[in-house]
Structure formats: structure tokens, C-alpha cells
């Protein structure tokens, strides 16, 4: 049995080294345009690295045991009795316990990183979903509103996501951001963009809806730009003064964290007496 164990160990080591090398060299297709996305990307790699030894151990056992201990034509009786090995059971339980605790700790810290502001006071941007487009309000700049999401790079940002009609879902794939937009509710998503970018014709850096919300759900997209701090300040200031001058700010609803959809009253019954 010692000889079989050493052979299984050799197969396991070879398979593990090959797969770990492939994972390290082959790109995992997950977005890294924000610190939050990068944290999730690293977590995906960590799960691969930890899971591969267990995966290859099971396959090494199968690849060796199935041909080695298969029943031969001359075999007609039971095989030799096999007894449990307490040291092996304790070793397996110990490895499993340490692995689970490690992954739980890693996931807890990563979750905290992607659900909390990334240092300093975040810039608030309100995201409003409605059939079938997105609008963005900037409370720091008088509640000015834009149909294009403009973000400063390397700045902690809090997106306050809501809806005024049905349930939508904000999805910015390049930043690895997804948050539901629910009428009468405000949900929060945090991000810190790592580089400047803008929407292009290949579908990159767009804001989309990821919740079936009606007939034109597939067309509910808006452009996005990630610019420098100076460029963002110039743009936001100009937006505020332009909308103040043309009267748009005056006619917009007063800025609020969430907007309740207007009530829908049933039609009044018609008088049937005539």
C-alpha cells in the first residue's frame, strides 16, 4: 500500500504543478478597472489556487485506483479488508478546517473592502433608473443632473442607486459594480477607479441595466467617462452653471435620497344610469 500511496502522491504533485502554472499564466476574464474589481479579481485567483490541490487529489486517486484495482476476469471473491486510518482522517480533517477558516477570513476582509469607502470622504453620485435610461445627479454640485456618468479617477466614490418606476439593476462591468435600483429605496455601491477611460463602440465602459425591466431593457445603457480630478471639477462646475442658467435646476425635483413613483389611480367608474 505504501507503494500505491507514493504513486498517487507523484501523480497529484504533477497535476497540481501543471494546473497551478496554467492558472498563473492564463488570464482570468474578470474586470479590474476599480480597486473593488481588483480585490474580487484577486479573490477569484485565490479560490483557484486553493481549490486546485483538492481537485487534482481527487482526480489523481481516480486515475490511479480505477485501472489499478479494477476487477480482473479471474477475480471472483472479495478483496482484502480495508480498515480506517486515524492519522489520515485527522490529517484530512485538519487540512479541511484550516482551508475553510483561511477562505472565510479572506472573503470577510475582501467583502469589507468592496462594501466600504476606500479612505476619505467619498464623492456622492446619485444614480436614478427609469424606463429605459439612467440619469446621474451630483449633490456636491447643486444637484446638477447628467445623462452621462462622469467619474474622477483615483477618488473614493459612493453611488446612491434608486429608481422611480420599476426595479432596475446598475451594472458597470469594467468597474465590477452591480447594484439594484429599487423604487423608494436607496442602495449604495462604492468604487475607486484605477485609470481613465471612456465608452467605446466595442461595448467597453458602458453603464447597463442587468434586471429585466420592460420592453426596451436591452437598450437601457448610458455612456461613462473617467477623467482626471481637474477635468472632473471643470466639467461638474460647467454643468451646474449651465443648468442653473437655463432653468433646468429650478425645474428638477428637489434632491432627495430616493424618489417614490407617482401613485397610479384606477379610472373612475362611469355613470351607467343614462
LUMROPA-153708 format. One record per residue (C-alpha): residue in three letters; residue number from 1; z, y, x. Coordinates in Angstrom, 2 decimals. Each point is the difference from the previous one (the first is absolute). Layout:
REM LUMROPA-153708
{rest: ALA nr: NUM zz: Z yy: Y xx: X}
...
END
This chain:
REM LUMROPA-153708
{rest: UNK nr: 1 zz: 0.00 yy: 0.00 xx: 0.00}
{rest: UNK nr: 2 zz: 0.63 yy: 2.31 xx: 2.93}
{rest: UNK nr: 3 zz: -3.61 yy: -0.43 xx: 1.04}
{rest: UNK nr: 4 zz: -1.23 yy: 0.94 xx: -3.50}
{rest: UNK nr: 5 zz: 2.27 yy: 3.05 xx: -0.05}
{rest: UNK nr: 6 zz: -1.38 yy: 1.28 xx: 3.30}
{rest: UNK nr: 7 zz: -3.58 yy: -0.43 xx: -1.24}
{rest: UNK nr: 8 zz: 0.76 yy: 1.91 xx: -3.21}
{rest: UNK nr: 9 zz: 1.68 yy: 2.72 xx: 2.05}
{rest: UNK nr: 10 zz: -3.08 yy: 0.31 xx: 2.22}
{rest: UNK nr: 11 zz: -2.36 yy: 0.27 xx: -2.99}
{rest: UNK nr: 12 zz: 2.32 yy: 2.58 xx: -1.61}
{rest: UNK nr: 13 zz: 0.11 yy: 2.14 xx: 3.14}
{rest: UNK nr: 14 zz: -3.78 yy: -0.02 xx: 0.41}
{rest: UNK nr: 15 zz: -0.65 yy: 0.90 xx: -3.65}
{rest: UNK nr: 16 zz: 2.67 yy: 2.71 xx: 0.05}
{rest: UNK nr: 17 zz: -1.34 yy: 1.66 xx: 3.14}
{rest: UNK nr: 18 zz: -3.57 yy: -0.01 xx: -1.34}
{rest: UNK nr: 19 zz: 0.90 yy: 1.50 xx: -3.38}
{rest: UNK nr: 20 zz: 2.40 yy: 2.58 xx: 1.44}
{rest: UNK nr: 21 zz: -2.75 yy: 1.09 xx: 2.40}
{rest: UNK nr: 22 zz: -2.54 yy: 0.28 xx: -2.84}
{rest: UNK nr: 23 zz: 2.37 yy: 2.07 xx: -2.14}
{rest: UNK nr: 24 zz: 0.69 yy: 2.33 xx: 2.94}
{rest: UNK nr: 25 zz: -3.73 yy: 0.49 xx: 0.66}
{rest: UNK nr: 26 zz: -1.51 yy: -0.04 xx: -3.50}
{rest: UNK nr: 27 zz: 0.60 yy: 3.18 xx: -2.04}
{rest: UNK nr: 28 zz: 1.98 yy: -0.31 xx: -3.23}
{rest: UNK nr: 29 zz: -1.80 yy: 2.16 xx: -2.60}
{rest: UNK nr: 30 zz: 2.85 yy: 2.26 xx: -1.11}
{rest: UNK nr: 31 zz: -0.01 yy: 3.83 xx: 0.06}
{rest: UNK nr: 32 zz: 1.90 yy: 1.95 xx: 2.64}
{rest: UNK nr: 33 zz: -0.80 yy: 3.60 xx: -0.96}
{rest: UNK nr: 34 zz: 3.67 yy: 0.85 xx: -0.55}
{rest: UNK nr: 35 zz: 3.32 yy: -0.86 xx: 1.59}
{rest: UNK nr: 36 zz: 0.83 yy: -1.98 xx: -3.14}
{rest: UNK nr: 37 zz: -3.25 yy: -1.95 xx: 0.19}
{rest: UNK nr: 38 zz: 0.58 yy: -0.69 xx: 3.69}
{rest: UNK nr: 39 zz: 3.47 yy: -1.40 xx: -0.80}
{rest: UNK nr: 40 zz: -1.44 yy: -2.35 xx: -2.61}
{rest: UNK nr: 41 zz: -2.79 yy: -0.97 xx: 2.40}
{rest: UNK nr: 42 zz: 2.57 yy: -0.95 xx: 2.65}
{rest: UNK nr: 43 zz: 1.95 yy: -2.00 xx: -2.60}
{rest: UNK nr: 44 zz: -3.14 yy: -1.97 xx: -0.89}
{rest: UNK nr: 45 zz: -0.49 yy: -0.89 xx: 3.68}
{rest: UNK nr: 46 zz: 3.68 yy: -0.94 xx: 0.33}
{rest: UNK nr: 47 zz: -0.29 yy: -2.38 xx: -2.97}
{rest: UNK nr: 48 zz: -3.02 yy: -1.64 xx: 1.62}
{rest: UNK nr: 49 zz: 1.75 yy: -0.38 xx: 3.36}
{rest: UNK nr: 50 zz: 3.11 yy: -1.54 xx: -1.58}
{rest: UNK nr: 51 zz: -1.83 yy: -2.24 xx: -2.47}
{rest: UNK nr: 52 zz: -2.52 yy: -1.50 xx: 2.44}
{rest: UNK nr: 53 zz: 2.49 yy: -2.30 xx: 1.86}
{rest: UNK nr: 54 zz: 1.16 yy: -1.48 xx: -3.32}
{rest: UNK nr: 55 zz: -3.58 yy: -0.35 xx: -1.24}
{rest: UNK nr: 56 zz: -1.17 yy: -1.72 xx: 3.19}
{rest: UNK nr: 57 zz: 3.04 yy: -2.28 xx: 0.12}
{rest: UNK nr: 58 zz: -0.81 yy: -1.40 xx: -3.44}
{rest: UNK nr: 59 zz: -3.65 yy: -0.51 xx: 0.92}
{rest: UNK nr: 60 zz: 0.88 yy: -1.53 xx: 3.37}
{rest: UNK nr: 61 zz: 2.21 yy: -2.52 xx: -1.79}
{rest: UNK nr: 62 zz: -2.77 yy: -0.83 xx: -2.49}
{rest: UNK nr: 63 zz: -2.76 yy: -0.23 xx: 2.60}
{rest: UNK nr: 64 zz: 2.07 yy: -2.38 xx: 2.11}
{rest: UNK nr: 65 zz: 1.87 yy: -2.07 xx: -2.58}
{rest: UNK nr: 66 zz: -2.88 yy: -0.76 xx: -2.39}
{rest: UNK nr: 67 zz: -2.23 yy: -1.81 xx: 2.52}
{rest: UNK nr: 68 zz: 2.85 yy: -1.38 xx: 2.15}
{rest: UNK nr: 69 zz: 2.14 yy: -1.58 xx: -2.70}
{rest: UNK nr: 70 zz: -2.65 yy: -0.89 xx: -2.55}
{rest: UNK nr: 71 zz: 0.09 yy: -3.50 xx: -1.47}
{rest: UNK nr: 72 zz: -2.17 yy: -2.52 xx: 1.87}
{rest: UNK nr: 73 zz: -1.89 yy: -2.83 xx: -1.66}
{rest: UNK nr: 74 zz: 2.47 yy: -2.56 xx: 1.37}
{rest: UNK nr: 75 zz: 3.06 yy: 1.93 xx: -1.18}
{rest: UNK nr: 76 zz: 1.57 yy: -1.58 xx: -3.06}
{rest: UNK nr: 77 zz: 3.69 yy: 0.81 xx: 0.31}
{rest: UNK nr: 78 zz: 2.25 yy: 3.02 xx: 0.13}
{rest: UNK nr: 79 zz: 0.27 yy: 2.07 xx: 3.15}
{rest: UNK nr: 80 zz: 3.17 yy: 0.29 xx: 2.10}
{rest: UNK nr: 81 zz: 2.85 yy: 1.86 xx: -1.69}
{rest: UNK nr: 82 zz: 0.36 yy: 3.70 xx: 0.83}
{rest: UNK nr: 83 zz: 3.36 yy: 1.73 xx: 0.07}
{rest: UNK nr: 84 zz: 0.80 yy: 3.70 xx: -0.16}
{rest: UNK nr: 85 zz: 0.72 yy: 1.92 xx: 3.18}
{rest: UNK nr: 86 zz: 2.89 yy: 2.41 xx: -0.44}
{rest: UNK nr: 87 zz: -0.89 yy: 2.10 xx: 3.07}
{rest: UNK nr: 88 zz: -3.59 yy: 0.43 xx: -1.25}
{rest: UNK nr: 89 zz: 1.19 yy: 0.98 xx: -3.48}
{rest: UNK nr: 90 zz: 2.40 yy: 2.56 xx: 1.45}
{rest: UNK nr: 91 zz: -2.70 yy: 1.36 xx: 2.31}
{rest: UNK nr: 92 zz: -2.46 yy: 0.38 xx: -2.88}
{rest: UNK nr: 93 zz: 2.62 yy: 1.64 xx: -2.23}
{rest: UNK nr: 94 zz: 1.01 yy: 2.37 xx: 2.81}
{rest: UNK nr: 95 zz: -3.58 yy: 1.05 xx: 0.75}
{rest: UNK nr: 96 zz: -0.70 yy: 0.56 xx: -3.70}
{rest: UNK nr: 97 zz: 3.18 yy: 2.07 xx: -0.44}
{rest: UNK nr: 98 zz: -0.71 yy: 2.24 xx: 3.01}
{rest: UNK nr: 99 zz: -3.63 yy: 0.51 xx: -1.09}
{rest: UNK nr: 100 zz: 0.93 yy: 0.97 xx: -3.56}
{rest: UNK nr: 101 zz: 2.71 yy: 2.43 xx: 1.16}
{rest: UNK nr: 102 zz: -2.39 yy: 1.57 xx: 2.53}
{rest: UNK nr: 103 zz: -2.77 yy: 0.49 xx: -2.57}
{rest: UNK nr: 104 zz: 2.45 yy: 1.35 xx: -2.58}
{rest: UNK nr: 105 zz: 1.30 yy: 2.55 xx: 2.49}
{rest: UNK nr: 106 zz: -3.50 yy: 0.98 xx: 1.11}
{rest: UNK nr: 107 zz: -1.16 yy: 0.42 xx: -3.60}
{rest: UNK nr: 108 zz: 3.07 yy: 2.04 xx: -0.95}
{rest: UNK nr: 109 zz: -0.52 yy: 2.49 xx: 2.83}
{rest: UNK nr: 110 zz: -3.75 yy: 0.22 xx: -0.66}
{rest: UNK nr: 111 zz: 0.57 yy: 0.59 xx: -3.72}
{rest: UNK nr: 112 zz: 2.41 yy: 2.80 xx: 0.82}
{rest: UNK nr: 113 zz: -2.57 yy: 1.60 xx: 2.30}
{rest: UNK nr: 114 zz: -2.77 yy: 0.05 xx: -2.61}
{rest: UNK nr: 115 zz: 2.14 yy: 1.12 xx: -2.96}
{rest: UNK nr: 116 zz: 1.84 yy: 2.91 xx: 1.64}
{rest: UNK nr: 117 zz: -1.17 yy: 3.33 xx: 1.47}
{rest: UNK nr: 118 zz: -1.08 yy: -0.25 xx: 3.61}
{rest: UNK nr: 119 zz: 2.39 yy: 2.60 xx: 1.41}
{rest: UNK nr: 120 zz: 0.43 yy: 3.63 xx: -1.06}
{rest: UNK nr: 121 zz: -0.52 yy: 1.55 xx: -3.40}
{rest: UNK nr: 122 zz: -3.17 yy: -1.47 xx: -1.55}
{rest: UNK nr: 123 zz: -2.83 yy: 2.04 xx: -1.46}
{rest: UNK nr: 124 zz: -0.13 yy: -0.73 xx: -3.75}
{rest: UNK nr: 125 zz: -3.37 yy: -0.54 xx: -1.65}
{rest: UNK nr: 126 zz: -0.19 yy: -0.90 xx: -3.67}
{rest: UNK nr: 127 zz: -2.66 yy: -2.55 xx: -0.94}
{rest: UNK nr: 128 zz: -1.04 yy: 0.06 xx: -3.67}
{rest: UNK nr: 129 zz: -2.09 yy: -2.82 xx: -1.42}
{rest: UNK nr: 130 zz: -2.04 yy: 0.42 xx: -3.15}
{rest: UNK nr: 131 zz: -3.09 yy: -1.61 xx: -1.48}
{rest: UNK nr: 132 zz: -1.90 yy: -0.11 xx: 2.27}
{rest: UNK nr: 133 zz: 0.81 yy: 2.17 xx: 3.00}
{rest: UNK nr: 134 zz: 2.81 yy: 1.10 xx: 2.30}
{rest: UNK nr: 135 zz: 1.40 yy: 3.48 xx: 0.46}
{rest: UNK nr: 136 zz: 2.48 yy: 1.18 xx: 2.63}
{rest: UNK nr: 137 zz: 2.55 yy: 2.81 xx: -0.26}
{rest: UNK nr: 138 zz: 1.71 yy: 1.64 xx: 2.96}
{rest: UNK nr: 139 zz: 3.41 yy: 1.38 xx: -1.08}
{rest: UNK nr: 140 zz: 0.57 yy: 1.55 xx: 3.44}
{rest: UNK nr: 141 zz: -3.05 yy: 2.18 xx: -0.69}
{rest: UNK nr: 142 zz: 0.86 yy: 1.21 xx: -3.49}
{rest: UNK nr: 143 zz: -1.12 yy: -3.15 xx: -1.80}
{rest: UNK nr: 144 zz: -3.66 yy: 0.50 xx: 0.99}
{rest: UNK nr: 145 zz: -2.18 yy: -2.87 xx: -1.17}
{rest: UNK nr: 146 zz: -2.91 yy: -1.78 xx: 1.67}
{rest: UNK nr: 147 zz: -2.39 yy: -2.82 xx: -0.85}
{rest: UNK nr: 148 zz: -0.11 yy: -0.99 xx: 3.70}
{rest: UNK nr: 149 zz: 3.04 yy: -1.43 xx: 1.78}
{rest: UNK nr: 150 zz: 0.52 yy: 1.99 xx: 3.20}
{rest: UNK nr: 151 zz: 2.76 yy: -1.15 xx: 2.38}
{rest: UNK nr: 152 zz: 1.32 yy: 1.32 xx: 3.32}
{rest: UNK nr: 153 zz: -0.04 yy: -2.51 xx: 2.84}
{rest: UNK nr: 154 zz: 3.27 yy: -1.09 xx: 1.66}
{rest: UNK nr: 155 zz: 2.12 yy: 1.42 xx: -2.82}
{rest: UNK nr: 156 zz: 2.46 yy: -1.83 xx: -2.23}
{rest: UNK nr: 157 zz: -1.43 yy: 0.09 xx: -3.53}
{rest: UNK nr: 158 zz: 1.47 yy: -1.07 xx: -3.33}
{rest: UNK nr: 159 zz: -2.46 yy: -0.71 xx: -2.79}
{rest: UNK nr: 160 zz: 1.56 yy: 0.46 xx: -3.46}
{rest: UNK nr: 161 zz: -2.22 yy: -2.14 xx: -2.19}
{rest: UNK nr: 162 zz: -0.22 yy: 0.28 xx: -3.79}
{rest: UNK nr: 163 zz: -2.51 yy: -0.18 xx: -2.88}
{rest: UNK nr: 164 zz: -0.72 yy: 1.94 xx: -3.16}
{rest: UNK nr: 165 zz: -1.67 yy: -2.70 xx: -2.11}
{rest: UNK nr: 166 zz: 0.00 yy: -3.71 xx: 0.97}
{rest: UNK nr: 167 zz: 1.24 yy: -2.03 xx: 2.96}
{rest: UNK nr: 168 zz: -2.05 yy: 0.53 xx: 3.17}
{rest: UNK nr: 169 zz: 0.67 yy: -1.10 xx: 3.57}
{rest: UNK nr: 170 zz: -0.49 yy: 2.24 xx: 3.02}
{rest: UNK nr: 171 zz: -1.68 yy: -1.95 xx: 2.80}
{rest: UNK nr: 172 zz: -0.90 yy: 1.42 xx: 3.41}
{rest: UNK nr: 173 zz: -1.11 yy: -3.06 xx: 1.94}
{rest: UNK nr: 174 zz: -0.52 yy: 1.75 xx: 3.35}
{rest: UNK nr: 175 zz: 3.64 yy: 1.19 xx: -0.05}
{rest: UNK nr: 176 zz: 1.34 yy: -3.22 xx: -1.54}
{rest: UNK nr: 177 zz: 1.49 yy: 1.93 xx: -2.94}
{rest: UNK nr: 178 zz: 0.24 yy: -1.34 xx: -3.55}
{rest: UNK nr: 179 zz: 2.22 yy: 1.33 xx: -2.77}
{rest: UNK nr: 180 zz: -0.16 yy: -0.23 xx: -3.81}
{rest: UNK nr: 181 zz: -0.58 yy: 3.16 xx: -2.04}
{rest: UNK nr: 182 zz: 1.94 yy: -0.37 xx: -3.26}
{rest: UNK nr: 183 zz: 0.18 yy: 2.59 xx: -2.83}
{rest: UNK nr: 184 zz: 3.40 yy: 1.70 xx: -0.12}
{rest: UNK nr: 185 zz: 1.09 yy: -1.59 xx: 3.29}
{rest: UNK nr: 186 zz: -0.22 yy: 1.22 xx: 3.60}
{rest: UNK nr: 187 zz: -0.38 yy: -2.58 xx: 2.77}
{rest: UNK nr: 188 zz: 0.17 yy: 0.86 xx: 3.68}
{rest: UNK nr: 189 zz: -2.10 yy: -1.10 xx: 2.97}
{rest: UNK nr: 190 zz: 0.57 yy: 1.13 xx: 3.57}
{rest: UNK nr: 191 zz: -2.54 yy: 0.28 xx: 2.78}
{rest: UNK nr: 192 zz: -0.61 yy: 1.53 xx: 3.39}
{rest: UNK nr: 193 zz: -3.70 yy: 0.01 xx: 0.92}
{rest: UNK nr: 194 zz: -0.72 yy: -0.94 xx: 3.61}
{rest: UNK nr: 195 zz: -3.42 yy: 1.66 xx: 0.40}
{rest: UNK nr: 196 zz: -2.39 yy: 2.41 xx: -1.69}
{rest: UNK nr: 197 zz: -2.58 yy: -1.47 xx: -2.36}
{rest: UNK nr: 198 zz: -2.17 yy: 0.74 xx: -3.01}
{rest: UNK nr: 199 zz: -1.74 yy: -1.95 xx: -2.75}
{rest: UNK nr: 200 zz: -3.43 yy: -1.36 xx: 0.86}
{rest: UNK nr: 201 zz: -2.92 yy: -1.70 xx: -1.73}
{rest: UNK nr: 202 zz: 1.19 yy: -3.42 xx: 1.15}
{rest: UNK nr: 203 zz: 3.05 yy: 0.08 xx: -2.25}
{rest: UNK nr: 204 zz: 2.54 yy: 0.80 xx: 2.71}
{rest: UNK nr: 205 zz: 2.88 yy: 2.44 xx: -0.54}
{rest: UNK nr: 206 zz: -0.37 yy: 0.28 xx: -3.78}
{rest: UNK nr: 207 zz: 2.72 yy: 0.16 xx: -2.64}
{rest: UNK nr: 208 zz: -0.59 yy: -2.62 xx: -2.68}
{rest: UNK nr: 209 zz: 1.69 yy: -1.44 xx: -3.08}
{rest: UNK nr: 210 zz: 1.16 yy: -3.61 xx: 0.31}
{rest: UNK nr: 211 zz: 1.10 yy: -0.54 xx: -3.61}
{rest: UNK nr: 212 zz: -2.46 yy: -0.70 xx: -2.82}
{rest: UNK nr: 213 zz: 0.27 yy: 3.23 xx: -2.00}
{rest: UNK nr: 214 zz: -3.00 yy: 0.11 xx: -2.28}
{rest: UNK nr: 215 zz: -3.78 yy: 0.09 xx: -0.12}
{rest: UNK nr: 216 zz: -0.60 yy: 2.05 xx: 3.16}
{rest: UNK nr: 217 zz: 2.80 yy: -1.47 xx: 2.11}
{rest: UNK nr: 218 zz: -2.46 yy: -0.97 xx: 2.74}
{rest: UNK nr: 219 zz: -1.08 yy: 3.64 xx: 0.40}
{rest: UNK nr: 220 zz: 3.51 yy: 1.42 xx: 0.29}
{rest: UNK nr: 221 zz: -0.21 yy: 1.12 xx: 3.61}
{rest: UNK nr: 222 zz: 0.54 yy: 3.25 xx: 1.86}
{rest: UNK nr: 223 zz: -0.68 yy: 1.24 xx: 3.48}
{rest: UNK nr: 224 zz: 2.66 yy: 0.38 xx: 2.69}
{rest: UNK nr: 225 zz: 0.25 yy: 2.01 xx: 3.19}
{rest: UNK nr: 226 zz: 2.62 yy: -0.28 xx: 2.74}
{rest: UNK nr: 227 zz: 0.00 yy: 3.14 xx: 2.14}
{rest: UNK nr: 228 zz: 2.09 yy: 1.77 xx: 2.62}
{rest: UNK nr: 229 zz: 3.13 yy: 1.96 xx: -0.94}
{rest: UNK nr: 230 zz: -1.73 yy: 3.33 xx: 0.51}
{rest: UNK nr: 231 zz: -3.07 yy: -1.02 xx: -2.02}
{rest: UNK nr: 232 zz: 2.18 yy: -1.31 xx: -2.83}
{rest: UNK nr: 233 zz: 2.03 yy: 3.21 xx: -0.18}
{rest: UNK nr: 234 zz: -3.18 yy: 2.11 xx: -0.11}
{rest: UNK nr: 235 zz: -1.49 yy: -2.19 xx: -2.72}
{rest: UNK nr: 236 zz: 3.15 yy: -0.10 xx: -2.17}
{rest: UNK nr: 237 zz: 0.59 yy: 3.75 xx: 0.31}
{rest: UNK nr: 238 zz: -3.60 yy: 0.78 xx: -0.91}
{rest: UNK nr: 239 zz: 0.19 yy: -2.41 xx: -2.96}
{rest: UNK nr: 240 zz: 3.13 yy: 1.71 xx: -1.31}
{rest: UNK nr: 241 zz: -1.43 yy: 3.53 xx: 0.27}
{rest: UNK nr: 242 zz: -3.33 yy: -1.03 xx: -1.55}
{rest: UNK nr: 243 zz: 1.61 yy: -1.72 xx: -3.01}
{rest: UNK nr: 244 zz: 2.42 yy: 2.89 xx: -0.44}
{rest: UNK nr: 245 zz: -2.86 yy: 2.50 xx: 0.06}
{rest: UNK nr: 246 zz: -2.21 yy: -1.85 xx: -2.48}
{rest: UNK nr: 247 zz: 2.88 yy: -0.66 xx: -2.41}
{rest: UNK nr: 248 zz: 0.09 yy: -3.78 xx: 0.37}
{rest: UNK nr: 249 zz: 3.63 yy: -0.08 xx: 1.13}
{rest: UNK nr: 250 zz: 1.02 yy: 2.06 xx: -3.00}
{rest: UNK nr: 251 zz: -1.69 yy: -2.41 xx: -2.40}
{rest: UNK nr: 252 zz: 1.19 yy: -3.22 xx: 1.65}
{rest: UNK nr: 253 zz: 3.06 yy: -1.71 xx: -1.55}
{rest: UNK nr: 254 zz: 3.23 yy: 0.99 xx: 1.68}
{rest: UNK nr: 255 zz: 0.60 yy: -2.26 xx: 2.98}
{rest: UNK nr: 256 zz: 2.18 yy: -2.97 xx: -0.89}
{rest: UNK nr: 257 zz: 0.81 yy: -3.36 xx: 1.57}
{rest: UNK nr: 258 zz: -1.64 yy: -1.96 xx: -2.80}
{rest: UNK nr: 259 zz: -2.13 yy: 0.82 xx: -3.00}
{rest: UNK nr: 260 zz: 0.36 yy: -1.73 xx: -3.35}
{rest: UNK nr: 261 zz: -3.24 yy: -0.68 xx: -1.86}
{rest: UNK nr: 262 zz: -0.39 yy: 2.00 xx: -3.23}
{rest: UNK nr: 263 zz: 1.10 yy: -1.85 xx: -3.14}
{rest: UNK nr: 264 zz: -2.70 yy: -1.70 xx: -2.05}
{rest: UNK nr: 265 zz: 0.56 yy: 0.49 xx: -3.70}
{rest: UNK nr: 266 zz: -1.63 yy: -2.27 xx: -2.59}
{rest: UNK nr: 267 zz: -2.49 yy: 1.73 xx: -2.29}
{rest: UNK nr: 268 zz: 1.50 yy: 1.46 xx: -3.15}
{rest: UNK nr: 269 zz: -0.60 yy: -2.15 xx: -3.07}
{rest: UNK nr: 270 zz: -2.70 yy: 1.34 xx: -2.31}
{rest: UNK nr: 271 zz: 0.75 yy: 0.86 xx: -3.57}
{rest: UNK nr: 272 zz: -1.57 yy: -2.73 xx: -2.15}
{rest: UNK nr: 273 zz: 0.97 yy: 1.53 xx: -3.34}
{rest: UNK nr: 274 zz: -3.28 yy: 1.87 xx: -0.50}
END
